[in-house]
Amino acid sequence: MNVEAKAAAVRADLAERDGVLIAFSGGVDSSVVAALAHDALGEDAVACTAKSETLPAAELDDANRVADEIGVRHEIAEFSELSSDEFVANDGDRCYHCRTMRLSAMFDAARELGITTVCDGTNASDPGEGHRPGLRAVEELNAYSPLLEHDITKEEVRGIAREYGLSVADKPAMACLSSRIPTGLAVTEERLSRVEKAETLLRTWGFEQFRVRDHDGLARIEVAPEELERALDSDFVRAAREHLADIGFEHVTLDLHGYRTGSVSPGDDGGAETAAEAEGDASDTVSGDLDLGAEYPTAED
């Protein structure tokens, strides 16, 4: 079955339901589910973003923008992962605890709206990508994964997103901020905040694929291989060291291996980050003490 037929099958499947609520992060997977559901059900399809401490505020802005692109109704459900001792402990099942709370918030929102089906963005490529404790939560709570059910792979998801003209068709995977903290090191508001501020700076400076890992006050910057030359520039090195120190990091390093998913706890799959664990959260705004206009001089200046 080609991708067009698969997409049509998802629309026909969803059209048989009275309504659906989509756990919506604004990433490509949940955006495609929202677009297909909106086509099938119109106003009876609701995209819902769970607002918590673990994803940058920029992702909530993206979710709002992409929902507008699709034309789907968009709701916000708030909860706090930091209220869970199991999540804060940051063991190998952190993503399971997070996904359980997040999907529970989705089901609560769906009940308030009189909707019985909650969909997520798990696709057919996800189950084969190593340690995925969040998928266990999807199964236990009986969320429906239409992309998985109709065997739509990640590559095909991006193809459908392009057919819809979605701006997130080629958006890189975005895992929640807690994935930047090594397994076994407690997830705290302080650590989440300084990671968010550091990554906001790198985004402001024009980097596209990166992570700032927080090793208890030591910042380990990862950038994509094609962006590594820029990160080796002496002006960037100085600016990163100074600005990240202002944010609260005691030491700043650049990982010469470059950006890699799951590298926050090398050798320990429990720290792995994946797109499927990223669906549905957004945090409050970055605090005002961060100068988002901060720039570093180049050799031409």
PAZAPA-4460 file (N, C-alpha, C; in steps of 0.05 Angstrom, whole numbers, plus 32768, in hexadecimal, padded with zeros to 4 digits):
% residues 301
    n_x    n_y    n_z   ca_x   ca_y   ca_z    c_x    c_y    c_z   seq   type   mol
   8011   7FE8   8000   8000   8000   8000   8012   8019   8000     1      M     A
   800D   802C   7FEE   801D   8044   7FED   8014   8058   8002     2      N     A
   8024   806D   8005   801F   807F   801B   8005   808E   8019     3      V     A
   7FFD   8094   8000   7FE3   80A2   7FFC   7FCC   8090   8006     4      E     A
   7FCE   8076   8000   7FB9   8063   8008   7FB9   8060   8027     5      A     A
   7FD0   8061   8033   7FD2   805F   8050   7FC5   8077   805D     6      K     A
   7FCB   808F   8052   7FC0   80A7   805D   7FA1   80A7   805B     7      A     A
   7F97   809D   8044   7F7B   809B   8040   7F6E   8088   8054     8      A     A
   7F7C   8072   8059   7F72   805E   806C   7F70   806A   8088     9      A     A
   7F84   807B   8090   7F83   8088   80AA   7F6B   809B   80AB    10      V     A
   7F67   80AA   8097   7F50   80BD   8097   7F35   80AE   8099    11      R     A
   7F33   8097   808A   7F1A   8087   808B   7F16   807B   80A7    12      A     A
   7F2C   8072   80B2   7F2B   8067   80CD   7F21   807B   80E1    13      D     A
   7F2D   8093   80E1   7F26   80A8   80F4   7F0A   80B3   80F0    14      L     A
   7F02   80B3   80D7   7EE7   80BD   80D0   7ED1   80AD   80DC    15      A     A
   7ED7   8094   80E4   7EC3   8082   80F0   7EBE   8088   810D    16      E     A
   7ECF   809A   8119   7ECE   80A0   8136   7EBE   80B9   813A    17      R     A
   7EB2   80BC   8151   7EA2   80D3   8158   7EB4   80EC   815B    18      D     A
   7ECD   80E8   8163   7EDF   80FE   8166   7EFA   80F3   8171    19      G     A
   7F0F   8102   816D   7F29   80F9   8177   7F38   8111   8183    20      V     A
   7F48   810C   8198   7F5A   811F   81A2   7F76   8116   819C    21      L     A
   7F87   8127   8191   7FA2   8120   8189   7FB6   812C   819C    22      I     A
   7FC7   811B   81A8   7FDD   8125   81B9   7FF0   8133   81A6    23      A     A
   7FF1   814D   81A8   7FFC   815E   8192   8014   816F   819C    24      F     A
   802C   8169   8192   8043   8178   8199   804A   818D   8185    25      S     A
   803F   818B   816D   8048   819C   8157   805F   8190   8148    26      G     A
   8068   8178   814F   807C   8169   8140   806F   815D   8128    27      G     A
   807F   8151   8116   8074   8147   80FD   8060   8130   8101    28      V     A
   8065   811E   8113   8053   8107   8116   8037   810F   8120    29      D     A
   8036   811E   8136   801C   8126   8140   800E   813A   812E    30      S     A
   801E   814A   811F   8012   815D   810C   8004   814E   80F5    31      S     A
   8011   8139   80EB   8004   8129   80D6   7FEB   811B   80E0    32      V     A
   7FEB   8111   80F8   7FD3   8105   8103   7FBD   811A   8106    33      V     A
   7FC5   8132   810F   7FB1   8147   8112   7FA5   814F   80F7    34      A     A
   7FB6   8151   80E2   7FAD   8158   80C8   7F9A   8143   80BC    35      A     A
   7FA1   812A   80BF   7F90   8114   80B5   7F75   8114   80C4    36      L     A
   7F77   8118   80DF   7F5F   8117   80EF   7F4D   812F   80E8    37      A     A
   7F59   8146   80E4   7F49   815E   80DD   7F3B   815A   80C2    38      H     A
   7F49   814E   80AF   7F3C   8147   8095   7F24   8135   8099    39      D     A
   7F28   8121   80AB   7F13   810D   80AF   7EFC   8116   80C0    40      A     A
   7F01   8127   80D4   7EED   812D   80E8   7EE7   814B   80EB    41      L     A
   7EF6   815C   80DF   7EF1   8179   80E2   7EF3   8181   80FF    42      G     A
   7EDE   818F   8109   7EDE   819A   8124   7EDE   8184   8139    43      E     A
   7ED9   816C   8132   7ED9   8156   8146   7EF5   814B   814A    44      D     A
   7F09   8156   813D   7F25   8150   8142   7F31   8166   8152    45      A     A
   7F3E   8160   8169   7F49   8174   817B   7F67   816D   8180    46      V     A
   7F78   8180   817A   7F95   817D   8181   7F99   8188   819D    47      A     A
   7FA7   8179   81AE   7FAB   8182   81C9   7FC8   8180   81D1    48      C     A
   7FD3   8196   81D9   7FEF   8198   81E1   7FF1   8198   8200    49      T     A
   8001   8187   820B   8005   8185   8228   801B   8198   8230    50      A     A
   8015   81AC   8240   8028   81C0   8248   8035   81B9   8263    51      K     A
   804F   81B5   8262   805E   81AD   827A   8079   81BB   827A    52      S     A
   808A   81B3   828C   80A4   81BF   828F   80B9   81B4   827B    53      E     A
   80B4   819F   826D   80C9   8190   8260   80CE   8195   8243    54      T     A
   80C0   81A8   8237   80C5   81AF   821B   80C7   81CD   8218    55      L     A
   80D8   81D7   8207   80DC   81F4   8205   80C3   8203   81FD    56      P     A
   80C1   821B   8206   80AA   822C   8200   80A7   822F   81E1    57      A     A
   80BE   822F   81D3   80BC   8231   81B6   80AC   821B   81A9    58      A     A
   80AB   8203   81B6   809C   81ED   81AB   807E   81F2   81AE    59      E     A
   8075   8200   81C3   8059   8207   81C6   8051   821B   81B0    60      L     A
   8063   822E   81AB   805E   8240   8195   805B   8232   817A    61      D     A
   806D   821E   8176   806B   820E   815D   8051   81FF   815C    62      D     A
   8049   81F3   8172   8030   81E4   8172   8018   81F6   816C    63      A     A
   8017   820D   8177   8002   8220   8171   8002   8227   8153    64      N     A
   801A   822C   8149   801C   8234   812D   8014   821E   811A    65      R     A
   801D   8205   811F   8016   81EF   810E   7FF9   81E8   810F    66      V     A
   7FED   81EA   8127   7FD0   81E5   8129   7FC1   81F9   8118    67      A     A
   7FCA   8212   8117   7FBE   8226   8106   7FC1   821E   80E8    68      D     A
   7FD8   8214   80E1   7FDD   820B   80C5   7FC9   81F6   80BD    69      E     A
   7FC4   81E3   80CF   7FB2   81CD   80CA   7F95   81D6   80CA    70      I     A
   7F90   81E9   80DC   7F74   81F2   80E0   7F65   81E2   80F5    71      G     A
   7F74   81D2   8104   7F68   81C0   8118   7F64   81D0   8132    72      V     A
   7F4F   81C9   8141   7F4A   81D4   815B   7F62   81CC   816D    73      R     A
   7F6B   81DF   817D   7F83   81DA   818E   7F7D   81E1   81AB    74      H     A
   7F82   81CE   81BD   7F7E   81D2   81D9   7F99   81CE   81E8    75      E     A
   7F9B   81D9   8200   7FB2   81D5   8211   7FAA   81C7   822B    76      I     A
   7FB9   81B3   8232   7FB5   81A5   824C   7FCF   81A8   825C    77      A     A
   7FCC   81B2   8275   7FE4   81B7   8285   7FE7   81A1   829A    78      E     A
   8001   8199   829E   8007   8187   82B4   8025   818B   82BA    79      F     A
   802E   817E   82D0   804A   8181   82D8   8057   8166   82DC    80      S     A
   806B   8160   82CC   807B   8147   82D0   808A   8148   82EA    81      E     A
   8092   8160   82F3   80A2   8162   830B   8092   815C   8324    82      L     A
   8078   8158   8322   8068   814F   8338   806C   8131   833D    83      S     A
   8079   8123   832B   807C   8106   832D   8098   80FF   8336    84      S     A
   809A   80F2   834E   80B5   80EA   8358   80C2   80D7   8345    85      D     A
   80B3   80C6   8338   80BE   80B2   8325   80CB   80C0   830D    86      E     A
   80BE   80D5   8303   80C9   80E4   82ED   80E2   80F3   82F5    87      F     A
   80E0   8101   830B   80F7   8111   8315   8110   8100   8319    88      V     A
   810B   80E7   8323   8122   80D5   8328   8132   80CE   830F    89      A     A
   8125   80D0   82F7   8133   80CE   82DE   8141   80B3   82DA    90      N     A
   8132   809E   82DF   813E   8083   82DA   8139   807B   82BD    91      D     A
   813D   8062   82B7   813A   8059   829B   811E   805A   8291    92      G     A
   810A   805E   82A3   80EE   805F   829A   80E3   807B   829B    93      D     A
   80F5   808F   829B   80EB   80AB   829C   80D7   80B1   8286    94      R     A
   80DD   80A8   826E   80CA   80AD   8257   80AF   809F   825B    95      C     A
   80B0   8088   8268   8097   807A   826E   8086   808B   8282    96      Y     A
   8092   8095   8297   8083   80A5   82AB   8079   80BF   829E    97      H     A
   808A   80CB   828D   8082   80E4   827F   806A   80DF   826D    98      C     A
   806D   80CA   825C   8058   80C4   8248   803E   80BD   8256    99      R     A
   8040   80AE   826D   8028   80A7   827B   8019   80C0   8285   100      T     A
   8028   80D3   8291   801B   80EB   829B   8010   80FC   8284   101      M     A
   801F   80FE   826E   8017   810E   8258   7FFE   8103   824B   102      R     A
   7FFD   80E9   8246   7FE6   80DD   823A   7FCE   80DE   824D   103      L     A
   7FD3   80DB   8266   7FBD   80DD   827A   7FB1   80F9   8278   104      S     A
   7FC1   810E   8275   7FB7   8129   8272   7FA6   812B   8258   105      A     A
   7FAE   811C   8243   7F9F   811C   822A   7F84   810F   822E   106      M     A
   7F84   80F8   823C   7F6A   80EA   8241   7F58   80FB   8252   107      F     A
   7F63   8109   8266   7F52   811B   8276   7F46   8131   8265   108      D     A
   7F56   813D   8253   7F4B   8151   8242   7F36   8146   822F   109      A     A
   7F3B   812E   8225   7F27   8122   8213   7F0D   811D   8221   110      A     A
   7F0E   8113   823A   7EF5   810E   8249   7EE5   8128   824C   111      R     A
   7EF3   813E   8252   7EE5   8157   8255   7ED7   8160   823C   112      E     A
   7EE2   8158   8225   7ED7   815F   820B   7EC3   814A   8200   113      L     A
   7EBF   8134   820F   7EAE   811F   8207   7EB9   810E   81F0   114      G     A
   7ED4   810D   81EF   7EE1   80FD   81DA   7EED   80E3   81E7   115      I     A
   7EE9   80CD   81D9   7EF2   80B4   81E4   7F0D   80AA   81D8   116      T     A
   7F15   80B4   81C1   7F2D   80AA   81B4   7F43   80BF   81B6   117      T     A
   7F5A   80B7   81C2   7F72   80C7   81C3   7F87   80BB   81B0   118      V     A
   7F90   80CB   819D   7FA4   80C2   818A   7FC0   80CD   8191   119      C     A
   7FD4   80BE   818A   7FF0   80C9   818D   7FFE   80C6   8172   120      D     A
   8017   80CF   8171   8025   80D0   8157   8039   80B9   8153   121      G     A
   8037   80A4   8163   8049   808D   815E   8046   8083   8142   122      T     A
   805D   8080   8134   805C   8076   8118   8068   805A   8116   123      N     A
   8068   804F   80FF   8070   8033   80FB   808E   802F   80FE   124      A     A
   809E   8045   80FD   80BA   8042   8101   80C2   8042   811F   125      S     A
   80B1   804C   8130   80B8   8050   814C   80BE   8036   815C   126      D     A
   80AE   8021   815A   80B3   8009   816B   80CE   7FFC   8166   127      P     A
   80DA   8000   814F   80F4   7FF4   814A   810C   8004   8150   128      G     A
   8108   801B   815E   811E   802D   8163   8129   802C   8180   129      E     A
   812D   8013   818A   813A   8010   81A4   8127   8014   81BB   130      G     A
   8133   801C   81D1   8125   801F   81EB   8111   8035   81E9   131      H     A
   80F7   802E   81EA   80E2   8042   81E8   80CD   803E   81FE   132      R     A
   80D4   8045   8217   80C2   8040   822D   80A8   804F   822B   133      P     A
   80A8   8066   821C   808F   8075   8219   807A   8066   8209   134      G     A
   8083   8053   81F8   806F   8044   81E9   805F   8031   81FB   135      L     A
   806B   8029   8211   805C   8018   8224   8045   8028   8230   136      R     A
   8049   8041   8235   8033   8052   8240   801C   8054   822B   137      A     A
   8023   8057   8212   800F   8058   81FD   7FFE   803F   81FD   138      V     A
   800B   8028   8200   7FFC   800F   8200   7FEB   800C   8219   139      E     A
   7FF6   8013   8230   7FE7   8010   8249   7FCF   8022   824B   140      E     A
   7FD1   803A   8240   7FBA   804D   8242   7FA7   804A   822A   141      L     A
   7FAF   8039   8218   7F9D   8033   8201   7F99   804B   81EF   142      N     A
   7FAE   805B   81EB   7FAD   8070   81D7   7FAF   8063   81BC   143      A     A
   7FA3   8071   81A8   7FA2   8066   818D   7FB7   8073   817C   144      Y     A
   7FC7   8063   816E   7FDD   806D   815D   7FD6   8067   8140   145      S     A
   7FC8   8079   8132   7FC0   8073   8117   7FD7   806F   8103   146      P     A
   7FED   807D   8107   8004   807A   80F5   8010   805E   80F8   147      L     A
   8011   8055   8110   801B   803A   8115   8008   8025   810B   148      L     A
   7FEE   8029   8111   7FD9   8016   8109   7FD9   8012   80EB   149      E     A
   7FDF   8027   80DC   7FDE   8025   80BE   7FF9   8024   80B2   150      H     A
   800D   801D   80C2   8028   8017   80B8   8035   802E   80A9   151      D     A
   8032   8046   80B4   803E   805E   80A8   8058   8064   80B6   152      I     A
   806E   8062   80A6   8089   8066   80B1   808F   8084   80B4   153      T     A
   80A6   8089   80C2   80AE   80A5   80C5   80B2   80B3   80AB   154      K     A
   80BF   80A6   8098   80C3   80B2   807E   80A9   80B9   8070   155      E     A
   8096   80A6   8073   807B   80AB   8067   806C   80C1   8075   156      E     A
   8070   80C3   808F   8064   80D9   809F   806D   80F4   8093   157      V     A
   8087   80F6   808F   8091   8110   8084   8086   8115   8068   158      R     A
   8083   80FF   8058   8077   8103   803E   805A   810D   803F   159      G     A
   804A   8102   8051   802F   810C   8055   802F   8129   805E   160      I     A
   8042   8130   8070   8043   814C   807A   8049   815E   8062   161      A     A
   805A   8156   8050   8060   8167   8038   8048   816A   8027   162      R     A
   8038   8155   8024   8020   8156   8014   800C   816A   8020   163      E     A
   800C   816C   803A   7FFA   8180   8048   8007   819C   8048   164      Y     A
   8020   819D   8040   802E   81B7   8041   8035   81C0   805D   165      G     A
   8038   81AD   8070   803E   81B4   808B   805B   81BE   808E   166      L     A
   805F   81D3   809D   807A   81DF   80A0   808C   81CD   80B0   167      S     A
   8081   81B9   80BE   8091   81A8   80CF   8099   818E   80C1   168      V     A
   8094   818C   80A7   8099   8173   8098   80B6   8169   809C   169      A     A
   80C9   817B   809D   80E5   8173   80A0   80F1   817B   80BB   170      D     A
   80DF   8181   80CE   80E8   818A   80E9   80F7   8173   80F7   171      K     A
   810F   8178   8102   811D   8163   8110   810E   815A   8129   172      P     A
   8113   8142   8132   8107   8138   814A   810E   814A   8162   173      A     A
   80FB   814D   8174   80FF   815E   818B   80F6   8150   81A4   174      M     A
   8109   8146   81B4   8102   8138   81CD   8100   814C   81E3   175      A     A
   80F2   8145   81F9   80ED   8158   820E   8107   815F   821D   176      C     A
   8107   8175   822B   8120   817F   8237   812C   816C   824B   177      L     A
   811C   815B   8258   8127   8148   826B   813A   8135   825E   178      S     A
   8138   8131   8244   814B   811E   8236   8167   8129   8236   179      S     A
   816B   8142   823D   8186   814E   823E   8194   8149   8259   180      R     A
   8186   813C   826B   8191   8137   8286   8197   8119   8289   181      I     A
   81B0   8112   8290   81B8   80F5   8291   81A7   80E5   82A4   182      P     A
   81A2   80CC   829C   8193   80BA   82AD   819F   80B9   82C9   183      T     A
   818E   80BA   82DE   8197   80B9   82F9   819B   80D4   8306   184      G     A
   819D   80EA   82F6   81A0   8105   8300   8184   8111   8301   185      L     A
   817B   811A   8318   8160   8123   831B   8158   8139   8307   186      A     A
   8140   8137   82FD   8135   814C   82EC   812A   8162   82FD   187      V     A
   8135   817A   82FB   812C   8190   830C   8125   81A8   82FA   188      T     A
   8116   81BA   8305   810E   81D2   82F6   8127   81E2   82EE   189      E     A
   813A   81E3   8300   8153   81F2   82FB   8162   81E7   82E3   190      E     A
   8164   81CD   82E2   8173   81C1   82CB   8163   81C4   82B1   191      R     A
   8149   81C0   82B2   8139   81C3   829A   813B   81E0   8290   192      L     A
   813B   81F3   82A2   813B   820F   829B   8155   8217   828D   193      S     A
   816B   820E   8298   8185   8217   828C   818A   8209   8271   194      R     A
   8180   81F0   826E   8182   81E3   8254   8171   81F2   8240   195      V     A
   8159   81FA   8247   8148   8208   8235   8154   8223   822C   196      E     A
   815F   8231   823F   816C   824B   8239   8184   8247   8227   197      K     A
   8194   8233   822D   81AC   822D   821C   81A4   8226   8200   198      A     A
   8190   8215   81FD   8188   820D   81E2   817A   8224   81D3   199      E     A
   816D   8236   81E2   8161   824D   81D5   8177   825F   81C9   200      T     A
   818D   8262   81D8   81A3   8271   81CD   81AE   8265   81B4   201      L     A
   81B3   824B   81B3   81BE   823E   819B   81AB   8241   8184   202      L     A
   8191   823F   8189   817D   8243   8174   817E   8260   816A   203      R     A
   8180   8273   817C   8182   828F   8175   819B   8294   8164   204      T     A
   81B0   8286   8169   81C9   8289   815B   81C9   827A   8140   205      W     A
   81B3   826D   8139   81B0   8261   811F   81B6   8244   811D   206      G     A
   81BC   8236   8133   81C0   8219   8131   81A4   820B   812E   207      F     A
   81A4   81F5   8120   818B   81E8   811A   8187   81CD   8127   208      E     A
   819C   81BD   8128   819A   81A2   8134   81AF   81A0   814B   209      Q     A
   81A6   81A1   8164   81B9   81A2   817A   81AB   8199   8193   210      F     A
   81BB   8194   81A8   81B2   8190   81C3   81C6   819C   81D6   211      R     A
   81BD   81A5   81ED   81CE   81AD   8203   81C8   819A   821A   212      V     A
   81DB   8188   821F   81D8   8174   8235   81E1   817F   824F   213      R     A
   81D2   817B   8264   81D9   8185   827F   81E4   816F   8291   214      D     A
   81FE   816E   8294   820B   815A   82A5   8211   8167   82C0   215      H     A
   81FB   816D   82CF   81FD   8178   82E9   820E   8191   82EA   216      D     A
   8208   81A4   82D8   8216   81BD   82D7   822A   81BF   82C1   217      G     A
   8231   81A9   82B4   8243   81A9   829D   8232   81A8   8284   218      L     A
   8234   81BC   8273   8224   81BC   825A   8234   81AE   8244   219      A     A
   8228   819A   8238   8235   818D   8221   8225   8193   8208   220      R     A
   8230   81A4   81F7   8222   81AD   81DF   8227   8199   81C8   221      I     A
   8212   8190   81BC   8213   817F   81A4   8206   818E   818D   222      E     A
   8214   818F   8176   8208   819A   815E   820A   8186   8147   223      V     A
   81FA   818A   8133   81FB   8178   811C   8216   817A   810E   224      A     A
   821F   8164   8101   823A   8164   80F5   823E   817B   80E1   225      P     A
   8229   8182   80D2   822C   8198   80BF   822D   81B3   80CC   226      E     A
   8228   81B5   80E6   8229   81CE   80F4   8241   81D0   8107   227      E     A
   8251   81BA   8107   8267   81B9   811A   827C   81CE   8115   228      L     A
   8282   81D4   80FC   8296   81E8   80F6   828F   8203   8102   229      E     A
   8276   820A   8101   826D   8223   810E   8271   8223   812C   230      R     A
   826C   820B   8138   826F   8209   8155   828C   8209   815E   231      A     A
   829F   8203   814B   82BB   8204   8152   82C7   8220   814F   232      L     A
   82B8   8232   8145   82C1   824E   8142   82C7   825A   815D   233      D     A
   82DD   8267   815F   82E6   8271   8179   82D3   8286   8185   234      S     A
   82C6   8295   8174   82B3   82A9   817E   829A   829B   818A   235      D     A
   8291   8285   817D   827B   8276   8189   8283   8269   81A3   236      F     A
   829B   825E   81A4   82A5   8251   81BC   82A4   8265   81D4   237      V     A
   82AF   827D   81CF   82AF   8291   81E4   8293   8299   81EC   238      R     A
   8282   829E   81D9   8267   82A7   81DF   8257   8291   81EE   239      A     A
   825A   8279   81E5   824B   8262   81F2   8255   825F   820E   240      A     A
   826F   8261   8213   8279   825E   822E   826E   8274   8240   241      R     A
   826F   828D   8236   8266   82A3   8247   8248   82A3   824C   242      E     A
   8238   829F   8237   821B   82A0   823A   8211   8288   824A   243      H     A
   821C   8270   8246   8212   8259   8255   821B   825A   8272   244      L     A
   8231   8267   8277   8239   826C   8293   8225   827F   82A0   245      A     A
   821C   8293   8292   8208   82A6   829D   81EE   8297   82A3   246      D     A
   81E7   8283   8292   81CF   8274   8296   81D0   8262   82AF   247      I     A
   81E9   825A   82B7   81EB   8249   82CF   81FC   8231   82CC   248      G     A
   8208   822C   82B4   821A   8216   82B0   8236   821C   82BB   249      F     A
   8242   8209   82C9   825D   820E   82D4   8273   8209   82BF   250      E     A
   826E   81F6   82AD   8281   81EF   8298   8272   81EB   827E   251      H     A
   827F   81F2   8267   8272   81EF   824D   8285   81E0   823B   252      V     A
   827B   81CA   822E   828B   81BA   821C   827C   81B7   8202   253      T     A
   828C   81B0   81ED   8281   81A9   81D2   8287   818C   81CC   254      L     A
   8273   817D   81C7   8276   8160   81C1   827E   815D   81A4   255      D     A
   8297   8153   819F   82A1   8151   8184   8294   813A   8175   256      L     A
   8285   8129   8182   8275   8114   8174   825D   8121   8166   257      H     A
   8255   8138   816E   823E   8145   8162   8224   813C   816D   258      G     A
   820E   8146   8162   81F4   813F   816C   81ED   8122   8168   259      Y     A
   81E4   8115   817D   81DA   80F9   817C   81C3   80F6   818E   260      R     A
   81AD   80E9   8185   8197   80E4   8197   81A0   80CF   81AB   261      T     A
   8196   80D2   81C4   819C   80BE   81D8   81B7   80C0   81E5   262      G     A
   81C7   80D5   81DE   81E2   80D6   81E8   81E5   80E2   8203   263      S     A
   81D0   80EA   8210   81D2   80F6   822A   81DD   80E3   823F   264      V     A
   81D7   80C9   823B   81E1   80B4   824D   81EE   809E   823C   265      S     A
   8206   80A3   8231   8212   8090   821F   8213   8074   822B   266      P     A
   820A   8060   821B   820A   8044   8224   81F2   803D   8234   267      G     A
   81E1   8050   823A   81C9   804A   824A   81B0   8052   823A   268      D     A
   81A2   803F   822F   818B   8045   821F   8175   8054   822E   269      D     A
   8176   8053   8248   8161   8061   8258   8161   807F   8254   270      G     A
   8178   8089   824B   8179   80A6   8247   8173   80AE   822A   271      G     A
   816C   809B   821A   8168   80A1   81FD   8151   80B4   81F9   272      A     A
   8154   80C6   81E6   813E   80D8   81DE   8135   80CF   81C3   273      E     A
   811B   80D1   81BE   8110   80CA   81A4   80F9   80DB   819E   274      T     A
   80F2   80DD   8185   80DB   80EE   817D   80C2   80E5   818B   275      A     A
   80BE   80CB   818E   80A5   80C1   8199   80A1   80CA   81B6   276      A     A
   80B8   80CF   81C4   80B5   80D7   81E0   80B1   80F6   81E1   277      E     A
   80B0   8103   81CA   80AE   8120   81CA   8092   812B   81C6   278      A     A
   807F   811A   81C1   8065   8124   81B9   8056   8130   81D0   279      E     A
   804F   814A   81CE   803A   8155   81DE   803F   8168   81F4   280      G     A
   8059   8170   81FA   805E   8182   8210   8066   819D   8207   281      D     A
   8063   81B1   8219   806E   81CB   8215   8071   81D9   8230   282      A     A
   8086   81EA   8232   808B   81F6   824C   8082   8213   824D   283      S     A
   8086   821F   8265   8080   823C   8267   8097   824B   8259   284      D     A
   8094   8265   8256   80A7   8275   8247   80C2   8275   8255   285      T     A
   80D7   827A   8245   80F2   827D   8250   80F3   8296   8261   286      V     A
   8100   8294   8278   8100   82AB   828A   810E   82C3   827E   287      S     A
   8107   82DB   8287   810F   82F3   827A   812D   82FA   827D   288      G     A
   813D   82EB   828D   8159   82F3   8290   816A   82E9   827A   289      D     A
   815F   82DC   8265   816E   82D2   824F   816C   82E6   8238   290      L     A
   8183   82F0   822E   8183   8303   8218   8181   82F3   81FE   291      D     A
   8169   82F2   81F3   8166   82E3   81DA   8172   82F1   81C2   292      L     A
   817A   830A   81C5   8188   8317   81AF   81A6   8315   81B1   293      G     A
   81B0   8305   81C4   81CD   8302   81C7   81D9   82F8   81AE   294      A     A
   81EE   8305   81A5   81FC   82FC   818D   821A   82F9   8193   295      E     A
   8227   82E9   8183   8244   82E8   8186   8251   82F3   816D   296      Y     A
   8267   8301   8170   8274   830E   8158   8281   82F9   8147   297      P     A
   8282   82FE   812D   8290   82ED   811A   82AA   82FA   8112   298      T     A
   82BA   82EB   8103   82D4   82F5   80FB   82D1   830E   80E9   299      A     A
   82B9   8310   80DC   82B5   8327   80CA   82AD   8340   80D9   300      E     A
   82A5   833E   80F2   829C   8356   8101   82B4   8367   8109   301      D     A
***
